[in-house]
Amino acid sequence: MKGISLTVMMMPTIIFLCVGVVRARQTESLGKDTAVVSQQRVVEWKLEDFNNPNAEGVTKAGDPHTVDSPYGKAVHFDGVKDGLFLNALPIEKLTQFTVEAFLQPDGKAPHEQRFLHMGEANGSRLLLETRVTDDDQWYLDAFIKSGDSSCTLIDKTKLHATGIWYHVALVVDNGKMDTYVNGKHELNGNVAFSPFKGGTTSVGVRMNRVSWFKGAIYKIRITPRCLVPSEFMKQ
């Protein structure tokens, strides 16, 4: 599975770099050890399920390894060469969706990291990213490009300690974007959103194999509707 992605942004303290306003709907299930498309279902990916030689629809880069987490077995990425490439796109055709993840960003890590890339490599895409500071804190970056419209949500003052497990979420409602960390709302913006019509997913790295994530991920969940914090996954 191959990909080439471009998403490079110069960012001051707060950026709502948004051009446009709204629309998309479907979902798919990449079940245990397989990549299978199914309409309008919640998709839960426990990364441990993909980190084995028999996982279908999955290409592995480097040597991501299984580690313990408070929730169960997770997968650790080394920030240099570890990644997972999935032949699936759960947000295809969706206009409303929520993307959630349990992750533990490491300290002593590269500044710019992509832990989730969905959609096309160069065209319409969704990226969830971390920025790690020199004093080993991190902040969230969420980016969507849809056609000629794009929006980046980032605020380098919203810092979190590394080495701790977090729940992060991106809620998209017809182009309105909201980000959350541990159920607390952080930022919002708008993008002129059209349904994604194809693509794949990479975890732990951008599709062109740069901006590798250093840390662990337990689970990613995609829900084909807008969730409120009380509905976010608990484990």
C-alpha positions in Angstrom: 0.0 0.0 0.0 1.5 3.3 -1.0 0.8 6.9 -0.3 2.2 10.4 -0.8 0.9 13.2 1.3 1.5 16.9 1.5 0.3 18.8 4.6 3.0 21.3 5.8 1.9 24.4 7.7 3.7 27.2 9.4 1.8 27.9 12.6 1.8 30.8 15.2 0.2 30.4 18.6 -3.3 29.6 17.3 -4.3 28.7 13.8 -7.7 28.3 12.4 -6.5 28.1 8.8 -9.9 27.4 7.2 -11.2 28.0 3.7 -14.8 27.2 3.2 -17.9 25.5 4.7 -19.5 21.9 4.5 -20.6 18.1 3.4 -20.1 13.6 3.5 -21.5 9.8 4.7 -20.8 5.9 5.2 -18.4 3.7 7.2 -16.6 0.5 7.1 -15.4 -2.2 9.3 -11.8 -3.4 9.3 -12.6 -6.4 11.6 -10.0 -8.4 13.4 -7.3 -9.6 11.0 -9.3 -8.4 8.0 -10.2 -5.2 6.0 -13.8 -5.3 5.2 -16.2 -2.6 4.1 -19.6 -2.4 5.7 -22.1 0.5 5.5 -23.1 2.8 8.4 -21.4 1.0 11.2 -19.2 2.1 14.1 -15.6 1.0 13.3 -13.3 0.0 16.2 -9.7 -0.8 15.4 -7.7 -2.3 18.2 -4.2 -1.8 16.9 -2.9 -5.0 18.3 -5.2 -6.9 15.9 -3.2 -5.4 12.9 0.2 -6.0 14.4 0.7 -9.6 13.2 1.8 -11.2 10.0 -1.7 -12.7 9.3 -3.6 -9.4 9.3 -5.3 -9.0 5.9 -5.5 -5.6 4.2 -2.6 -4.3 6.3 0.9 -3.4 5.4 3.4 -2.9 8.2 6.5 -0.6 8.1 9.3 -1.1 10.5 8.7 -3.1 13.7 5.8 -1.7 15.7 5.6 -3.8 18.8 2.9 -4.7 21.3 2.9 -3.0 24.8 0.7 -2.9 27.8 -1.7 -0.1 28.4 -4.4 0.7 31.0 -7.0 -0.4 28.4 -5.3 -3.6 27.0 -2.6 -4.4 24.6 -1.5 -1.4 22.5 1.0 -0.9 19.7 4.1 1.3 20.1 5.7 3.2 17.2 9.3 4.3 17.4 9.0 7.7 15.6 11.5 6.6 13.0 10.2 3.8 10.8 7.2 2.1 12.4 3.7 2.5 10.8 0.6 0.6 9.7 -1.1 1.0 6.3 -4.7 -0.1 6.2 -6.7 -0.8 3.0 -9.8 0.9 4.5 -11.5 4.3 4.7 -14.2 4.4 7.3 -15.1 8.0 6.7 -15.8 7.5 2.9 -19.1 9.2 1.9 -19.8 10.5 5.4 -21.0 14.0 6.1 -21.0 13.5 9.9 -18.5 11.5 11.8 -16.4 11.3 15.0 -12.9 10.0 15.0 -11.5 9.0 18.4 -8.2 7.5 19.6 -6.5 6.4 22.8 -2.8 7.3 22.6 0.3 8.0 24.7 2.7 10.4 23.0 6.3 9.9 24.0 8.7 12.6 25.0 12.2 13.1 23.4 10.3 12.9 20.1 10.3 14.7 16.7 8.3 18.0 16.8 5.8 17.2 14.0 4.2 13.8 14.1 1.2 12.3 12.3 -0.6 9.5 14.1 -3.6 9.1 11.7 -3.9 9.9 8.0 -7.2 9.1 6.2 -8.2 9.7 2.6 -5.9 10.4 -0.3 -2.2 11.1 -0.2 -2.3 14.4 -2.0 -6.0 15.2 -2.3 -8.8 15.2 0.2 -7.6 13.9 3.5 -7.9 14.0 7.3 -4.9 14.2 9.5 -4.6 13.9 13.3 -1.2 15.1 14.5 0.9 15.8 17.6 3.5 18.6 18.1 6.0 17.8 20.8 7.9 20.7 22.5 11.5 20.9 23.7 10.3 20.5 27.3 8.4 17.2 26.4 4.9 18.5 26.2 2.6 18.1 23.3 -0.4 19.7 21.6 -3.0 18.5 19.1 -3.2 19.4 15.5 -6.3 18.4 13.4 -6.4 19.0 9.6 -8.9 18.4 6.9 -8.6 19.1 3.2 -11.6 18.7 1.0 -11.2 19.7 -2.6 -9.9 23.3 -2.6 -11.0 23.9 1.0 -8.9 23.2 4.1 -8.9 23.8 7.8 -6.2 23.4 10.5 -7.0 23.5 14.2 -4.0 24.0 16.4 -3.1 26.0 19.5 0.4 25.6 20.9 -0.7 26.9 24.3 -3.0 23.9 24.9 -0.2 21.7 26.2 -0.3 18.2 27.7 2.4 16.2 29.3 4.0 13.4 27.3 4.2 9.8 28.7 0.5 9.8 29.7 -2.5 8.1 28.1 -5.1 10.4 26.5 -8.4 10.2 24.6 -8.5 12.5 21.6 -11.5 13.2 19.3 -12.3 15.0 16.1 -16.0 15.6 15.5 -17.1 16.7 12.0 -20.6 17.9 11.3 -21.1 18.9 7.7 -17.8 20.7 7.7 -17.9 22.1 11.3 -14.8 20.7 13.1 -14.4 20.3 16.8 -11.4 18.8 18.7 -11.3 17.4 22.2 -8.6 16.0 24.5 -9.8 13.9 27.4 -13.4 15.0 26.8 -12.5 18.7 27.1 -13.3 20.9 24.0 -10.2 22.6 22.6 -10.9 24.2 19.2 -13.4 24.5 16.4 -13.4 25.7 12.8 -15.1 25.1 9.4 -14.2 23.6 6.1 -16.3 23.4 2.9 -16.6 19.7 3.1 -17.5 17.2 0.3 -17.7 13.5 0.8 -14.4 11.6 0.6 -14.7 9.3 -2.5 -11.7 7.1 -2.0 -8.5 6.5 -0.2 -6.9 4.5 2.5 -5.6 4.9 6.1 -2.2 5.1 7.7 -1.5 4.9 11.4 1.7 6.1 13.1 2.9 8.0 10.0 1.9 10.1 7.1 1.1 8.2 3.9 4.4 9.3 2.3 6.3 7.8 5.2 7.4 11.0 6.9 6.4 12.6 10.2 6.6 9.3 12.1 4.7 9.1 15.4 6.6 8.2 18.6 4.4 6.7 21.2 1.7 4.1 21.6 -1.9 3.8 20.3 -4.5 1.4 21.8 -7.6 1.9 19.7 -9.1 4.1 17.0 -12.9 4.4 16.7 -14.9 6.0 13.8 -18.6 6.6 14.4 -20.8 7.7 11.5 -22.5 10.5 13.5 -21.5 13.4 15.7 -20.8 12.3 19.3 -20.9 14.5 22.4 -18.2 13.9 25.1 -20.5 11.7 27.3 -20.6 9.3 24.3 -16.9 9.1 23.7 -15.3 5.6 24.2 -14.2 4.8 27.7 -11.8 2.0 26.8 
